[in-house]
Amino acid sequence: MSGWSAANGFRLQARNGGSVSYTNRAELRLAFEKDSRTAKINGVNVAMSFPAAYDKGETLVAQLDLAKTIEPLVFKPAWQKKISTIVLDPGHGGKDTGNRVGFGFFGHSEKTYTLLLAQELQKQLQAAGFNVILTRAKDAFVELPLRPDIANRKNADLFVSLHFNATQVGKADVNGPETYCITPVGASSSNAEGKGANYGATPANTVEIKSLLLAYQVQRSLVKNLGVEDRSVRRARFAVLRDCEMPAILVESGYMTHPVEGKKIFDSTYRKQTAAAIVKGILAYQKLTAPPSAPTTSLTNKVSTVRKPR
Ligand SMILES: [Zn+2]
């Protein structure tokens, strides 16, 4: 890290054994922890593919992580694109209930709350001027491959899949959002421990840097605006992310199994706040990647040069 930081305008801010932080002139902060796959970028947790190592006073971070995770989030985006159409994907539906908490009449199915959140988010995004398409507008089963397919066919600019999490161990402790984007080629996913592990390329890898920036901005906004535990930006080759040709993320917006967070997830006021936080994240992403607005004078010039058809 000392070589990388010197070459990229960062300086050592603090070191305490295996914990180290760097900062640059823009006061951007980067922190690493020995043996941890989590980097803190401006206070937001981001999963790396390999743990940071510490040897003889030096912190070592894998080249793959510098190139595919750190640099895309600390340097100015090298692309500009206006967002018009956003596809929202309410997770599960129909026979696929998703996670379930409680029993019978008093039980809660994930599919119910992903749809409610998508509908609220649709309302708020439309109010912000976006064209919004849902992969399902009712309690219906939609095959996984069909979901990115809809986004590709509609030429969507962004794809946002909505889910709620559950855990079987540590229900009282595990809470907070996790935002996923596609795993870099050659790396293992945050959620893969051998099972179904896959290292290959997917169509989503062609826009993975954009997806990472979108995931970062949405995770940051959720943590900041909801005041919740930061469960990190993570990487996964989820079926709904793999085939997306546009920036795509999957938001696990909290844990249904947590006694406090679970209740909030089922509450409409909190749902509005969650949707508002996701909108702010999308707007932050758009602000960073928006093309400069076209000056009207050059438009007028262009009109005068348009040739009439013969
Ligand atoms: Zn789910």
Boltz pocket constraint, residues with backbone or C-beta under 6 A from the ligand:
constraints:
  - pocket:
      binder: B
      contacts: [[A, 91], [A, 92], [A, 98], [A, 99], [A, 110], [A, 162], [A, 163], [A, 164]]
      max_distance: 6.0
